Amino acid sequence: MQLPGRLRATTLADLLTTLHAARARGTLELVEDRGRAHRVHVHDGMVVAVEVDGAATPLGDLLRRERAVEEDTLKRSVLRAMASHRLLGEVLVNDFRLAPTVVGAALRRQMLGRLELLERLEDAQIHFRVAVRTPRGALTGEPLGPTDLPRRRRAPSPERAAAMFLLGVEASADEGEIKRAYRRLARLYHPDLHPAATDGERRTLAERFTAVTEAYRTLVA
């Protein structure tokens, strides 16, 4: 199996189709010239996990859009996941009895969103590594195949696309929708709204609050 050395010579969907045909197992790594590295993990050619450097919408935000979980439950589950070093999906299913099918569907949407971001990259170095460990939470039971994969289309800049994904808004969202999305996330992540959080949890909340604030500024500037 041979892959191009640069993304500008192909598309992400074509790369993943090649890996699927070869029933490849390993990690497709895309390294931008500015240093950001993104990874797509495949098992038998099927996508089981996607890691995007600098743009990762939390699972809780996706569940909120679908109104699949109450806000109070989501806040408590986020803190419990951080405190116990468990995945949020695991906590929601095991501790708060959210249906596994609901969590699984949200995880698939999260993975597809990340693939859409990567499909918009104009260029990156391409590497395929066999020995990279698949991250926790990989969807080995419900992987993505070629028919699920996004195809390149005209899109906003990578920075704006990442900001829209982080805030959970569509490309057509107006300023009012963007502000409402930011306010929802700000209420969820502002450290001062979680007085019972530990120092470590407050640091994590502060990092997420900063990320959504920067995304908001990118879209309204």
N, C-alpha and C positions, 0 to 999 in steps of 0.2 A: 504494500500500500504506500503510495507516494502522495504527499500533500504539497501545495504551493508554499513557498517560503514567506509570502506576504499576503495579507488579506486583500489588498487592492487588486490582486489578480483573480479574485473569486468572491464568493459571498459565504456567510456563515451557514446558510441553508445548504449550499452545495457541499461544503466541508462535512456537515453532519450527515448528509445523504451518502457521501463516500464512506464515512465511518460505519454507517448502518449497513451498507452493502458488504463491508468487510467483517461485520459482526465484531467490531473492535471493542476492546476493554482497556480503559485507561482514561487519560485526561487531555483534552484539547486545551492548550494554553495560548491565549492571545495577549501579546505584550506590546503596549503602545510605546512609541518613541519617548514619550514623557515619563515612562516608568510604570504606569499602571498595568497590572496583570490581571486578566480575567480567566476563569477556568470553567470548562464544560465537561462534566464527568459522564462517561458513557459505559454501559455494560451490555455486552452483546450488541453493540451498535445503537442502543436505546439511551436517550438522555435521562439520567437519574438525579442529577444535581447541577446547579449553575451558581457560580460565585462571581459577583461583579464587584470590582474594586471601586469603592466610593459611591455606590448607588444600590442600596438594598432596602426595599420597602419591608418593614416588619410584617409578620403574619397577622398581628393584631389589627393593623390598619386595613388589610384586605377583608378580614372578617367584619370590621366595622362598616365598610361600604355596603356589604350585603345584609347588614343588621342581623348577623347570625349570632351575636353575643351581646349581652347587656354591658353598658359602659362600666358599671361598678365591678362586674365579674371580670371584665377585661383588665381593669387596673389591678385588681387583686392577683390575677393570674400572671401578669407581667412581673410584679414584684416577687411572687413566689418562684417563678422560673429563674429569676436572677439570683435569689437567695439560695436555691437548691441546685443551681448549675444544671438545670434540665431545660430541654427544649420547650418553648411555649405550647406547641401543639400537644406534646405529651402531657403537660400540666392541665391543659384545657380538657383533654379526653379523660385522663385518669382521676383528676382531682375535682373538676367542675362538670363532668359528665356531658361534655359537648360531643355530639355524634362524630365518630371517626370519619364518616363520609363527608361531613361539612368541612372538617379540618383538611382532609385530603384534597378536596376540590379547591380550597383556598391555596394550598401549597402548589398545586398545579398551575393556578393562575399566577402565583408569585414567580414560578419558574419560567412560564411563558413571557411574563413581563421582562424578566432579566434577559431572555433570549432576544426579545425585540430591541432592547437597548444595545446589545452586542451587534445585532444585525445592522445597526445604524453607524457603526464604526467605519470610517473611511479607510483606515489602514492600521496594521499591527503586524508584528512578527508572529509567525505560526509555529508552534511546537506541539508534538504529541508525545506524551510521556506515559509509559505503561505502569510505572511503580508508584504513582501518586495515590495516596490514600483518599478514598471517597469520604466526604464529610458526613457528620452525623445528620440524620434526618433525610438522607437520600431516598428518593421515591422508587425503591427497587421493585415494589409491588405494582406501581402504576407509572411506568416510565413514559416518556414522550417519544413518539416515532416520527418518521418523515412527514406524514400528513398533518402533524400538529405544529410543525415548525413555521416560524414567520418568514416572509419573503421581503426583500428590500423594497422600500418605497420612499418617495420624497418625504422628508421628515425634518423636524426642528434640529438645531445644532445638538451635539451630544450633551452639552451642558444644560440646555433647556429641557431636553428629553429626560435627563436624569432628574432634574428638579421636578418635572411634572409627575414622574413615576414615584418619587419620594413623597410628594404631597397627595398622590392618588387622584390627580385630575387629568382630564382628556386634553388633547391639543387644542380643542375648540373652546376650552373653558375661558370665561371672561374674568375680569379682575374680581368681581364679587364672589364667584365660585372659588377662585384661588384664595381669597381672604378667608372665606368660611372654612375651607379645608385646613388652612394654616391654624386658625383659631382652635379647631377641634384637636389638632395634634399638639398645639402649645399647651392646652389644658391637660392633655394626657402626660406630657413629658416634663413640664416645668417642675424642677426639684422642690420648689416651695409649696407645691400642692400635694406633696407626699411627705408629711412631717414624720411619719413612722419609718421611713426608709433608712437603711444603714448608710454609712459613708460610701461604701462601694456602690450601692444601688443609686445613691444621689449622683455619683460621678457618671454612671452609665446614663441616667436620665438627663444629666446636663449635656452629655455628648449628643444624645438624640435630639434634644431641644435645639442645640446649636445647629445641627444638620438641617432640621426642617426650617429654621430661621434663615439660613443661608439659601436654601432652595426657594423660599418665598421671595427673598430679595432678588434672586436671579430672574424670577418670572415677572416681578412688578417694577424692576428698575427701568 
